[in-house]
Amino acid sequence: MFDIKEIPSPITLHFITKYSFPEGISKAWAELEHHIPVKSGVKFYGIFDGQQYFAGSDYPSSFSISKESLHEYVIPAGNYITVPIINWQDKKEQIAVTFQRIEEDPRCDKTSADIEFYKSHIELICLKRLRF
């Protein structure tokens, strides 16, 4: 059984470019990190919308480029299935497997985006929206 977490209000993310999946994941993160010189206090997210991947932040003023150059993606408020991955940097192959396991849950909205919340350098939370 998975944990359920409520996101009480929408979260607006800012990102620079969407990339092809999975080959563009490294590019998305390199681009994001290049444009966020000070990372302290910034929340990082990875989003796979079913076709493309992007890395973003919920703190637009942390970017070294103008806000007008950024794109937005909104994580809707609602209930999400959540699965943590501890020491994710050593277990990157588990991210896709974790989302596959989440999608086997009948409560999962399979049309919703795969959301990666990088809580720290150690902990990653995989989130997928519930259907109801």
ROMIVEX-718710 format. One line per field, with one value per residue (C-alpha): residue number from 1; residue in three letters; x, y negated, z. Coordinates in steps of 0.1 Angstrom, whole numbers. Layout:
# residues N
nr: [NUM	...]
rest: [ALA	...]
east: [X	...]
north: [Y	...]
up: [Z	...]
END
This chain:
# residues 132
nr: [1	2	3	4	5	6	7	8	9	10	11	12	13	14	15	16	17	18	19	20	21	22	23	24	25	26	27	28	29	30	31	32	33	34	35	36	37	38	39	40	41	42	43	44	45	46	47	48	49	50	51	52	53	54	55	56	57	58	59	60	61	62	63	64	65	66	67	68	69	70	71	72	73	74	75	76	77	78	79	80	81	82	83	84	85	86	87	88	89	90	91	92	93	94	95	96	97	98	99	100	101	102	103	104	105	106	107	108	109	110	111	112	113	114	115	116	117	118	119	120	121	122	123	124	125	126	127	128	129	130	131	132]
rest: [MET	PHE	ASP	ILE	LYS	GLU	ILE	PRO	SER	PRO	ILE	THR	LEU	HIS	PHE	ILE	THR	LYS	TYR	SER	PHE	PRO	GLU	GLY	ILE	SER	LYS	ALA	TRP	ALA	GLU	LEU	GLU	HIS	HIS	ILE	PRO	VAL	LYS	SER	GLY	VAL	LYS	PHE	TYR	GLY	ILE	PHE	ASP	GLY	GLN	GLN	TYR	PHE	ALA	GLY	SER	ASP	TYR	PRO	SER	SER	PHE	SER	ILE	SER	LYS	GLU	SER	LEU	HIS	GLU	TYR	VAL	ILE	PRO	ALA	GLY	ASN	TYR	ILE	THR	VAL	PRO	ILE	ILE	ASN	TRP	GLN	ASP	LYS	LYS	GLU	GLN	ILE	ALA	VAL	THR	PHE	GLN	ARG	ILE	GLU	GLU	ASP	PRO	ARG	CYS	ASP	LYS	THR	SER	ALA	ASP	ILE	GLU	PHE	TYR	LYS	SER	HIS	ILE	GLU	LEU	ILE	CYS	LEU	LYS	ARG	LEU	ARG	PHE]
east: [0	13	11	-12	-2	-25	-12	-36	-30	-15	23	36	70	93	115	135	131	113	134	127	124	145	175	169	168	205	203	172	190	223	204	184	215	234	207	202	235	224	205	201	163	152	128	136	112	114	82	75	42	40	60	86	107	117	134	121	119	90	111	114	137	164	170	199	177	146	112	99	123	108	79	54	39	13	10	-27	-39	-53	-43	-12	3	38	68	101	135	163	198	182	215	227	193	183	171	145	127	110	103	87	63	54	45	24	5	-5	-26	-62	-65	-38	-47	-25	-30	-14	23	50	63	97	102	138	134	172	204	194	156	134	96	78	42	13	-22	-52	-82	-107]
north: [0	-35	-66	-94	-131	-160	-190	-216	-243	-243	-245	-266	-254	-273	-256	-265	-238	-204	-175	-141	-113	-95	-108	-144	-140	-149	-179	-192	-190	-205	-234	-240	-239	-262	-289	-286	-297	-296	-264	-268	-269	-261	-232	-211	-190	-167	-163	-137	-146	-114	-127	-151	-157	-189	-200	-230	-250	-266	-297	-318	-345	-319	-317	-337	-345	-367	-354	-361	-335	-308	-285	-275	-242	-239	-208	-207	-206	-172	-139	-120	-86	-91	-68	-80	-68	-72	-76	-82	-92	-56	-43	-63	-32	-27	-60	-45	-12	-31	-50	-17	-3	-33	-30	5	-9	-12	-46	-61	-86	-71	-102	-125	-135	-117	-141	-138	-161	-163	-168	-167	-153	-120	-118	-119	-116	-101	-115	-105	-120	-99	-95	-103]
up: [0	-9	12	1	4	-2	-21	-7	-34	-69	-71	-100	-114	-137	-162	-193	-219	-222	-235	-250	-225	-213	-232	-223	-185	-180	-203	-184	-151	-165	-179	-147	-125	-148	-144	-106	-91	-55	-47	-10	-1	-37	-43	-74	-94	-124	-145	-172	-189	-209	-238	-226	-194	-177	-146	-127	-96	-77	-70	-102	-87	-82	-119	-135	-165	-167	-156	-191	-205	-183	-189	-163	-153	-126	-103	-95	-59	-49	-35	-47	-43	-29	-27	-13	-27	-2	-16	-50	-66	-63	-74	-105	-123	-95	-104	-136	-118	-89	-113	-130	-96	-87	-120	-111	-82	-94	-77	-98	-126	-153	-175	-149	-150	-131	-105	-89	-58	-48	-11	-5	-20	-3	-6	-37	-35	-65	-69	-91	-88	-76	-100	-72]
END
